Amino acid sequence: MSAIVNCPAFGCVGGAPAPCPGFAKKCNRFYCETHNRDKLCIDCKGRKIESLKAGYKQLFDNLWKKSHRTALTAAVILLASVGLLLLSAAFVVIFSHGGGNSHIRLFVGLLVAGVAGLAVSLFRYIVNARNFMYESSVELDLTNPGFFNYYVERRERIDQITSSSN
């Protein structure tokens, strides 16, 4: 009696069948020892990949939360505060002088500067978060092989979704 081996290598008919040790549960299948580095049958390999992806998703979610906490630096807070102060000053100027034309330039200047300050602080916040995620994913890849590839795929998918919604 010969074992039927589902080998991923194209054109492999014989191979060297070996019993699959199973992943997460006992398995009575075989894998091709000649072409299979994982030493698992196709079903067990699929379960292993799904298990890894679930773990990677949890790591990614934790990294996402941590990146937003660390991205809120003193510079980001300072820029946002200055922007809000300039916006507040703009409205104080326009409302305290009864809407006269003499202070329109000052109002517009303060308004533009305030919005620019908020925009720059938001941009800096996003850049800080992305840099932290990238650097941390490289470090996590050392202890969790394949995580960086998962991070890149997930990041590309997020970028694709957010760019297509515009």
DRENBANU-635535 format. One line per field, with one value per residue: residue number from 1; residue in one letter; chain; x, y, z of N, C-alpha, C, CB in turn. Coordinates in nm, 2 decimals, decimal comma. Each point is the difference from the previous one (the first is absolute). Glycine has a CB too. Layout:
# DRENBANU-635535
nr = (NUM  ...)
rest = (A  ...)
kette = (A  ...)
n_xx = (X  ...)
n_yy = (Y  ...)
n_zz = (Z  ...)
ca_xx = (X  ...)
ca_yy = (Y  ...)
ca_zz = (Z  ...)
c_xx = (X  ...)
c_yy = (Y  ...)
c_zz = (Z  ...)
cb_xx = (X  ...)
cb_yy = (Y  ...)
cb_zz = (Z  ...)
This chain:
# DRENBANU-635535
nr = (1  2  3  4  5  6  7  8  9  10  11  12  13  14  15  16  17  18  19  20  21  22  23  24  25  26  27  28  29  30  31  32  33  34  35  36  37  38  39  40  41  42  43  44  45  46  47  48  49  50  51  52  53  54  55  56  57  58  59  60  61  62  63  64  65  66  67  68  69  70  71  72  73  74  75  76  77  78  79  80  81  82  83  84  85  86  87  88  89  90  91  92  93  94  95  96  97  98  99  100  101  102  103  104  105  106  107  108  109  110  111  112  113  114  115  116  117  118  119  120  121  122  123  124  125  126  127  128  129  130  131  132  133  134  135  136  137  138  139  140  141  142  143  144  145  146  147  148  149  150  151  152  153  154  155  156  157  158  159  160  161  162  163  164  165  166)
rest = (M  S  A  I  V  N  C  P  A  F  G  C  V  G  G  A  P  A  P  C  P  G  F  A  K  K  C  N  R  F  Y  C  E  T  H  N  R  D  K  L  C  I  D  C  K  G  R  K  I  E  S  L  K  A  G  Y  K  Q  L  F  D  N  L  W  K  K  S  H  R  T  A  L  T  A  A  V  I  L  L  A  S  V  G  L  L  L  L  S  A  A  F  V  V  I  F  S  H  G  G  G  N  S  H  I  R  L  F  V  G  L  L  V  A  G  V  A  G  L  A  V  S  L  F  R  Y  I  V  N  A  R  N  F  M  Y  E  S  S  V  E  L  D  L  T  N  P  G  F  F  N  Y  Y  V  E  R  R  E  R  I  D  Q  I  T  S  S  S  N)
kette = (A  A  A  A  A  A  A  A  A  A  A  A  A  A  A  A  A  A  A  A  A  A  A  A  A  A  A  A  A  A  A  A  A  A  A  A  A  A  A  A  A  A  A  A  A  A  A  A  A  A  A  A  A  A  A  A  A  A  A  A  A  A  A  A  A  A  A  A  A  A  A  A  A  A  A  A  A  A  A  A  A  A  A  A  A  A  A  A  A  A  A  A  A  A  A  A  A  A  A  A  A  A  A  A  A  A  A  A  A  A  A  A  A  A  A  A  A  A  A  A  A  A  A  A  A  A  A  A  A  A  A  A  A  A  A  A  A  A  A  A  A  A  A  A  A  A  A  A  A  A  A  A  A  A  A  A  A  A  A  A  A  A  A  A  A  A)
n_xx = (0,08  0,16  -0,07  -0,21  0,30  -0,25  0,34  -0,08  0,18  -0,18  -0,02  -0,07  -0,10  0,16  0,01  0,16  -0,36  0,12  -0,27  -0,09  0,18  -0,31  0,02  -0,14  0,00  0,18  0,09  -0,10  0,19  0,25  0,14  0,11  0,22  0,03  -0,13  0,01  0,24  -0,26  0,12  -0,33  -0,14  -0,03  -0,13  0,25  0,04  -0,29  0,06  0,27  -0,15  -0,22  0,22  0,15  -0,27  -0,06  0,28  -0,03  -0,27  0,15  0,24  -0,19  -0,15  0,27  0,10  -0,27  0,04  0,30  -0,05  -0,20  0,21  0,23  -0,18  -0,02  0,34  -0,05  -0,06  -0,30  -0,05  0,13  -0,19  -0,26  0,08  0,05  -0,28  -0,15  0,15  -0,09  -0,31  -0,01  0,11  -0,23  -0,22  0,14  0,00  -0,31  -0,12  0,18  -0,12  -0,35  0,13  0,26  0,06  0,20  0,00  -0,02  0,31  -0,04  -0,20  0,20  0,24  -0,16  -0,11  0,28  0,12  -0,23  0,03  0,32  -0,03  -0,19  0,19  0,25  -0,16  -0,10  0,29  0,11  -0,22  0,09  0,31  -0,04  -0,16  0,21  0,25  -0,15  -0,07  0,30  0,13  -0,20  0,03  0,32  -0,06  -0,21  0,22  0,17  -0,25  -0,14  0,23  -0,20  0,01  0,11  -0,22  -0,23  0,10  -0,03  -0,30  -0,10  0,12  -0,15  -0,28  0,03  0,07  -0,25  -0,20  0,11  0,00  -0,32  -0,11  0,11)
n_yy = (-0,12  0,22  0,19  0,11  0,19  0,24  0,03  0,32  -0,17  0,11  -0,34  -0,13  -0,29  -0,05  0,22  -0,15  -0,09  0,16  -0,13  0,31  0,00  0,09  0,31  -0,07  -0,34  -0,25  0,09  -0,32  0,23  -0,12  0,28  -0,09  -0,10  0,16  0,27  0,04  0,24  -0,11  -0,31  0,08  -0,23  0,26  -0,02  0,10  0,25  0,11  0,00  0,17  0,24  0,03  0,03  0,24  0,17  -0,01  0,12  0,24  0,10  0,04  0,16  0,21  0,07  0,07  0,19  0,18  0,07  0,09  0,21  0,17  0,01  0,11  0,23  0,17  0,14  0,20  0,03  -0,07  0,21  0,24  -0,03  0,00  0,27  0,17  -0,09  0,10  0,28  0,06  -0,07  0,20  0,24  -0,04  0,05  0,25  0,15  -0,04  0,08  0,28  0,16  -0,07  -0,24  0,25  -0,09  0,02  -0,33  -0,09  -0,03  -0,12  -0,21  -0,12  -0,03  -0,18  -0,19  -0,09  -0,06  -0,20  -0,18  -0,03  -0,12  -0,24  -0,08  -0,04  -0,18  -0,20  -0,04  -0,09  -0,23  -0,15  0,00  -0,13  -0,23  -0,07  -0,02  -0,20  -0,20  -0,02  -0,07  -0,22  -0,16  -0,03  -0,12  -0,22  -0,13  -0,10  -0,17  -0,08  -0,17  0,22  0,30  0,12  -0,15  0,11  0,30  -0,01  -0,10  0,23  0,24  -0,08  0,00  0,30  0,12  -0,13  0,14  0,30  0,01  -0,09  0,25  0,24)
n_zz = (0,00  -0,21  0,25  -0,23  0,03  -0,05  -0,14  0,06  -0,24  -0,26  0,00  0,31  -0,18  0,27  0,18  0,17  0,06  0,26  0,16  -0,06  0,29  -0,11  -0,05  0,31  0,00  0,00  -0,30  -0,06  -0,21  -0,09  0,02  -0,28  0,26  -0,29  0,11  0,34  0,08  0,17  0,03  -0,14  -0,19  -0,16  0,29  0,15  -0,20  0,08  0,30  -0,04  -0,15  0,23  0,23  -0,14  -0,03  0,32  0,07  -0,21  0,13  0,28  -0,13  -0,13  0,27  0,16  -0,23  0,01  0,30  -0,03  -0,24  0,19  0,25  -0,19  -0,16  0,29  -0,08  0,22  -0,31  0,03  0,23  -0,16  -0,25  0,17  0,15  -0,25  -0,12  0,25  0,00  -0,29  0,06  0,24  -0,17  -0,22  0,22  0,15  -0,28  -0,05  0,29  0,07  -0,27  0,03  -0,23  -0,01  -0,29  0,27  0,00  -0,35  0,06  0,28  -0,11  -0,20  0,20  0,20  -0,22  -0,10  0,29  0,07  -0,25  0,04  0,29  -0,10  -0,24  0,18  0,21  -0,24  -0,11  0,28  0,04  -0,26  0,06  0,28  -0,12  -0,22  0,20  0,20  -0,23  -0,09  0,27  0,08  -0,28  0,06  0,29  -0,11  -0,21  0,27  0,09  -0,29  -0,24  -0,15  0,17  -0,28  -0,17  0,19  -0,04  -0,31  0,01  0,18  -0,17  -0,26  0,15  0,11  -0,28  -0,13  0,20  -0,03  -0,32  -0,03  0,20  -0,22)
ca_xx = (-0,08  0,08  -0,07  -0,03  0,06  -0,03  0,13  -0,02  0,09  -0,06  0,05  0,05  -0,09  0,05  0,05  0,03  -0,10  0,03  -0,12  -0,01  -0,02  -0,12  0,02  -0,11  -0,07  0,06  -0,02  0,04  0,04  0,14  0,06  0,12  0,13  0,09  -0,03  -0,07  0,09  -0,08  -0,02  -0,14  -0,08  -0,06  -0,10  0,07  0,07  -0,11  -0,03  0,11  0,00  -0,11  0,04  0,10  -0,06  -0,08  0,10  0,06  -0,11  0,00  0,12  -0,03  -0,09  0,07  0,10  -0,07  -0,04  0,12  0,06  -0,07  0,03  0,14  0,01  -0,04  0,12  -0,01  0,00  -0,14  -0,09  0,03  -0,05  -0,15  -0,04  0,02  -0,10  -0,13  0,01  -0,01  -0,14  -0,07  0,03  -0,07  -0,14  0,00  0,02  -0,11  -0,12  0,01  0,00  -0,13  -0,01  0,05  0,09  0,14  0,07  -0,02  0,13  0,05  -0,09  0,04  0,14  0,00  -0,08  0,09  0,11  -0,06  -0,03  0,13  0,06  -0,07  0,03  0,13  0,01  -0,06  0,09  0,11  -0,06  -0,01  0,13  0,06  -0,07  0,05  0,14  0,01  -0,05  0,10  0,12  -0,04  -0,03  0,13  0,05  -0,09  0,03  0,11  -0,06  -0,12  0,04  -0,11  -0,09  0,02  -0,08  -0,14  -0,02  0,00  -0,13  -0,11  0,02  -0,04  -0,15  -0,06  0,02  -0,09  -0,14  -0,01  0,02  -0,11  -0,13  0,00)
ca_yy = (0,12  0,12  0,12  0,10  0,12  0,12  0,07  0,13  0,01  -0,03  -0,12  -0,11  -0,12  -0,09  0,07  -0,09  0,03  -0,01  0,03  0,14  0,00  0,07  0,13  0,03  -0,12  -0,12  -0,01  -0,13  0,03  -0,01  0,11  -0,04  0,03  0,05  0,13  0,07  0,04  0,01  -0,13  -0,01  -0,01  0,12  0,04  0,05  0,13  0,10  0,03  0,07  0,14  0,07  0,02  0,11  0,12  0,05  0,05  0,12  0,10  0,05  0,09  0,12  0,09  0,06  0,09  0,11  0,08  0,05  0,10  0,13  0,06  0,06  0,10  0,13  0,06  0,14  0,09  -0,01  0,07  0,15  0,05  0,01  0,10  0,13  0,01  0,03  0,14  0,09  0,00  0,07  0,14  0,05  0,02  0,12  0,13  0,04  0,03  0,11  0,12  0,02  -0,03  0,11  -0,04  0,03  -0,11  -0,12  -0,06  -0,07  -0,12  -0,10  -0,05  -0,09  -0,11  -0,08  -0,05  -0,10  -0,12  -0,05  -0,07  -0,12  -0,10  -0,05  -0,09  -0,12  -0,06  -0,05  -0,11  -0,12  -0,05  -0,07  -0,13  -0,09  -0,04  -0,10  -0,13  -0,06  -0,04  -0,11  -0,12  -0,06  -0,06  -0,11  -0,10  -0,08  -0,11  -0,06  0,00  0,02  0,11  0,12  -0,02  0,02  0,14  0,07  -0,04  0,07  0,14  0,02  -0,02  0,12  0,11  -0,02  0,03  0,14  0,09  -0,02  0,06  0,14)
ca_zz = (0,00  -0,01  0,06  -0,09  0,05  -0,08  0,00  -0,06  -0,11  -0,13  -0,06  0,09  0,00  0,10  0,12  0,11  0,09  0,14  0,07  0,05  0,14  0,04  0,06  0,09  0,02  -0,07  -0,14  -0,06  -0,14  -0,03  -0,08  -0,08  0,08  -0,09  -0,04  0,11  0,11  0,12  0,06  0,03  -0,12  -0,05  0,10  0,12  -0,03  -0,01  0,14  0,06  -0,05  0,06  0,14  0,00  -0,04  0,11  0,09  -0,06  0,01  0,14  0,02  -0,08  0,07  0,11  -0,05  -0,05  0,12  0,06  -0,08  0,01  0,13  0,00  -0,10  0,06  0,06  0,04  -0,12  -0,06  0,10  0,00  -0,13  0,01  0,10  -0,07  -0,10  0,07  0,05  -0,12  -0,04  0,10  -0,02  -0,12  0,03  0,09  -0,07  -0,08  0,08  0,09  -0,07  -0,06  -0,14  -0,09  -0,10  0,03  0,06  -0,08  -0,03  0,12  0,02  -0,11  0,03  0,11  -0,04  -0,09  0,08  0,09  -0,08  -0,05  0,12  0,03  -0,11  0,02  0,11  -0,04  -0,09  0,09  0,08  -0,09  -0,03  0,12  0,02  -0,11  0,02  0,11  -0,05  -0,09  0,08  0,09  -0,07  -0,04  0,12  0,03  -0,09  0,05  0,09  -0,06  -0,14  -0,09  0,04  -0,08  -0,13  0,03  0,02  -0,13  -0,07  0,07  -0,02  -0,14  -0,01  0,06  -0,09  -0,12  0,04  0,03  -0,12  -0,10  0,05  -0,03)
c_xx = (0,09  -0,08  -0,01  0,05  -0,04  0,11  -0,02  0,10  -0,06  0,07  0,06  -0,10  0,04  0,03  0,03  -0,10  0,04  -0,13  0,00  -0,02  -0,12  0,03  -0,13  -0,09  0,06  -0,04  0,05  0,03  0,15  0,04  0,11  0,13  0,10  -0,01  -0,06  0,09  -0,07  -0,02  -0,15  -0,08  -0,07  -0,10  0,06  0,07  -0,09  -0,04  0,11  0,00  -0,11  0,03  0,10  -0,07  -0,09  0,09  0,06  -0,11  0,00  0,12  -0,02  -0,09  0,06  0,10  -0,07  -0,04  0,12  0,06  -0,08  0,02  0,14  0,01  -0,04  0,11  -0,03  -0,01  -0,14  -0,10  0,03  -0,05  -0,15  -0,04  0,02  -0,11  -0,14  0,00  -0,02  -0,14  -0,09  0,02  -0,07  -0,15  -0,02  0,01  -0,13  -0,13  0,02  0,00  -0,13  0,00  0,04  0,10  0,15  0,08  -0,02  0,13  0,05  -0,08  0,04  0,14  0,00  -0,08  0,08  0,11  -0,04  -0,03  0,13  0,06  -0,07  0,03  0,14  0,01  -0,07  0,10  0,12  -0,04  0,00  0,13  0,07  -0,06  0,05  0,14  0,01  -0,05  0,10  0,11  -0,04  -0,03  0,13  0,05  -0,09  0,03  0,11  -0,05  -0,11  0,03  -0,13  -0,09  0,02  -0,07  -0,15  -0,03  -0,01  -0,13  -0,12  0,00  -0,04  -0,15  -0,07  0,02  -0,08  -0,14  -0,02  0,02  -0,11  -0,13  0,00  -0,07)
c_yy = (0,12  0,12  0,10  0,13  0,11  0,09  0,14  0,02  -0,05  -0,13  -0,11  -0,11  -0,10  0,06  -0,11  0,03  -0,02  0,03  0,14  -0,01  0,07  0,14  0,03  -0,12  -0,12  0,00  -0,14  0,01  -0,01  0,13  -0,05  0,05  0,07  0,15  0,09  0,03  0,01  -0,13  -0,02  -0,03  0,13  0,05  0,05  0,13  0,11  0,04  0,08  0,15  0,08  0,04  0,11  0,13  0,06  0,06  0,13  0,11  0,06  0,09  0,13  0,09  0,06  0,10  0,13  0,09  0,07  0,11  0,14  0,06  0,06  0,11  0,14  0,06  0,14  0,10  0,00  0,08  0,15  0,06  0,01  0,11  0,14  0,02  0,04  0,14  0,10  0,01  0,08  0,15  0,06  0,03  0,11  0,13  0,04  0,03  0,11  0,13  0,02  -0,03  0,11  -0,05  0,02  -0,12  -0,13  -0,06  -0,07  -0,13  -0,11  -0,06  -0,09  -0,13  -0,10  -0,06  -0,11  -0,13  -0,07  -0,07  -0,13  -0,11  -0,05  -0,09  -0,14  -0,08  -0,06  -0,12  -0,12  -0,05  -0,07  -0,14  -0,10  -0,04  -0,09  -0,13  -0,07  -0,06  -0,12  -0,13  -0,07  -0,07  -0,13  -0,12  -0,09  -0,11  -0,07  0,00  0,01  0,11  0,13  -0,01  0,02  0,14  0,07  -0,03  0,08  0,15  0,04  -0,01  0,12  0,12  0,00  0,04  0,14  0,09  -0,02  0,06  0,15  0,03)
c_zz = (0,00  0,05  -0,11  0,06  -0,09  0,01  -0,07  -0,12  -0,12  -0,06  0,09  0,01  0,11  0,13  0,10  0,11  0,15  0,08  0,06  0,15  0,05  0,06  0,07  0,02  -0,08  -0,15  -0,05  -0,15  -0,01  -0,07  -0,08  0,07  -0,10  -0,03  0,11  0,11  0,14  0,07  0,05  -0,13  -0,03  0,10  0,13  -0,02  -0,01  0,14  0,07  -0,05  0,06  0,15  0,01  -0,03  0,11  0,11  -0,05  0,01  0,14  0,02  -0,07  0,07  0,12  -0,04  -0,05  0,12  0,06  -0,08  0,01  0,14  -0,01  -0,11  0,05  0,08  0,04  -0,12  -0,06  0,08  -0,01  -0,13  0,00  0,09  -0,06  -0,11  0,06  0,05  -0,11  -0,05  0,10  -0,01  -0,12  0,04  0,10  -0,07  -0,08  0,08  0,10  -0,07  -0,08  -0,15  -0,09  -0,10  0,04  0,06  -0,09  -0,04  0,11  0,03  -0,10  0,03  0,12  -0,03  -0,09  0,08  0,10  -0,07  -0,04  0,12  0,03  -0,11  0,02  0,12  -0,03  -0,09  0,08  0,08  -0,09  -0,04  0,12  0,01  -0,11  0,02  0,12  -0,04  -0,08  0,08  0,09  -0,08  -0,04  0,13  0,03  -0,10  0,04  0,09  -0,06  -0,16  -0,09  0,04  -0,09  -0,13  0,03  0,02  -0,13  -0,08  0,06  -0,02  -0,14  -0,02  0,06  -0,09  -0,13  0,04  0,02  -0,12  -0,10  0,05  -0,02  -0,13)
cb_xx = (-0,19  0,14  0,09  -0,20  0,19  -0,25  0,13  -0,08  0,19  -0,06  0,05  0,13  -0,04  0,09  -0,14  0,25  -0,16  0,25  -0,02  -0,10  0,25  -0,12  0,15  0,01  -0,21  0,00  0,02  -0,15  -0,21  -0,01  -0,07  -0,15  -0,04  0,00  -0,03  -0,21  0,13  -0,11  0,24  0,03  -0,04  0,04  -0,15  0,02  0,17  -0,08  -0,14  0,13  0,10  -0,16  -0,05  0,18  0,00  -0,17  0,05  0,15  -0,14  -0,12  0,14  0,04  -0,19  -0,03  0,15  -0,09  -0,19  0,04  0,07  -0,17  -0,14  0,09  -0,05  -0,24  0,15  0,13  0,24  0,06  -0,01  0,21  0,19  -0,01  0,06  0,25  0,12  -0,03  0,15  0,24  0,04  0,02  0,22  0,16  -0,05  0,10  0,25  0,10  -0,06  0,14  0,25  -0,04  -0,18  -0,04  -0,18  -0,07  -0,03  -0,20  0,04  0,07  -0,19  -0,15  0,09  0,01  -0,21  -0,06  0,11  -0,09  -0,22  0,03  0,06  -0,18  -0,15  0,09  -0,01  -0,23  -0,06  0,10  -0,14  -0,21  0,02  0,03  -0,20  -0,16  0,07  -0,04  -0,23  -0,07  0,09  -0,09  -0,21  0,05  0,08  -0,17  -0,08  0,15  0,07  -0,16  0,21  0,01  0,01  0,22  0,18  0,00  0,12  0,26  0,10  0,00  0,19  0,22  0,02  0,05  0,23  0,15  -0,02  0,08  0,25  0,11  -0,01  0,21)
cb_yy = (-0,12  -0,10  -0,04  -0,12  -0,13  -0,03  -0,21  0,09  -0,03  0,25  0,15  0,18  0,03  -0,14  0,20  0,00  -0,07  0,07  -0,24  0,08  -0,01  -0,22  0,08  0,24  0,13  -0,13  0,26  -0,11  0,14  -0,25  0,17  0,01  -0,19  -0,22  -0,09  -0,11  0,13  0,20  -0,01  0,16  -0,25  -0,06  -0,17  -0,24  -0,13  -0,09  -0,21  -0,22  -0,09  -0,12  -0,24  -0,16  -0,08  -0,18  -0,23  -0,13  -0,12  -0,21  -0,21  -0,12  -0,15  -0,21  -0,19  -0,13  -0,16  -0,22  -0,18  -0,09  -0,17  -0,22  -0,17  -0,09  -0,14  -0,06  -0,05  -0,23  -0,20  -0,04  -0,10  -0,25  -0,15  -0,01  -0,16  -0,24  -0,08  -0,05  -0,22  -0,20  -0,04  -0,13  -0,24  -0,15  -0,06  -0,15  -0,24  -0,15  0,00  0,17  -0,16  0,16  0,05  0,23  0,10  0,10  0,18  0,22  0,15  0,12  0,21  0,20  0,14  0,14  0,22  0,18  0,11  0,18  0,23  0,13  0,12  0,21  0,20  0,10  0,16  0,23  0,16  0,09  0,19  0,22  0,11  0,11  0,22  0,19  0,09  0,16  0,23  0,17  0,10  0,18  0,23  0,16  0,15  0,20  0,14  0,07  -0,13  -0,24  -0,09  0,03  -0,16  -0,22  -0,02  -0,02  -0,23  -0,18  0,00  -0,09  -0,25  -0,10  0,01  -0,18  -0,23  -0,06  -0,02  -0,21  -0,18  0,03)
cb_zz = (0,12  -0,19  0,22  -0,10  0,10  0,05  0,00  0,22  0,15  -0,04  -0,18  0,14  -0,24  -0,18  -0,05  -0,05  -0,18  -0,04  0,05  -0,21  0,02  0,04  -0,18  -0,07  0,04  0,22  -0,03  0,17  -0,04  -0,02  0,18  -0,22  0,16  -0,11  -0,23  -0,06  -0,17  -0,10  0,06  0,20  0,05  -0,24  -0,10  0,08  -0,13  -0,21  0,01  0,02  -0,22  -0,16  0,05  -0,07  -0,24  -0,05  0,08  -0,15  -0,18  0,08  0,01  -0,21  -0,08  0,12  -0,07  -0,19  0,04  0,10  -0,16  -0,15  0,12  0,07  -0,17  0,01  -0,14  0,21  -0,04  -0,10  0,15  0,14  -0,12  -0,04  0,18  0,05  -0,14  0,06  0,18  -0,06  -0,11  0,15  0,11  -0,15  -0,05  0,18  -0,02  -0,18  -0,03  0,14  -0,01  0,17  0,06  0,18  -0,17  0,05  0,23  -0,09  -0,16  0,09  0,08  -0,17  -0,09  0,15  0,01  -0,20  -0,02  0,14  -0,08  -0,17  0,09  0,11  -0,15  -0,10  0,16  0,02  -0,19  0,01  0,14  -0,09  -0,16  0,11  0,10  -0,16  -0,09  0,15  0,00  -0,19  -0,01  0,16  -0,09  -0,17  0,09  0,09  -0,18  -0,01  0,19  0,19  0,05  -0,05  0,24  0,11  -0,08  0,11  0,22  -0,01  -0,05  0,17  0,16  -0,08  0,01  0,23  0,08  -0,09  0,10  0,23  0,03  -0,07  0,17  0,11)
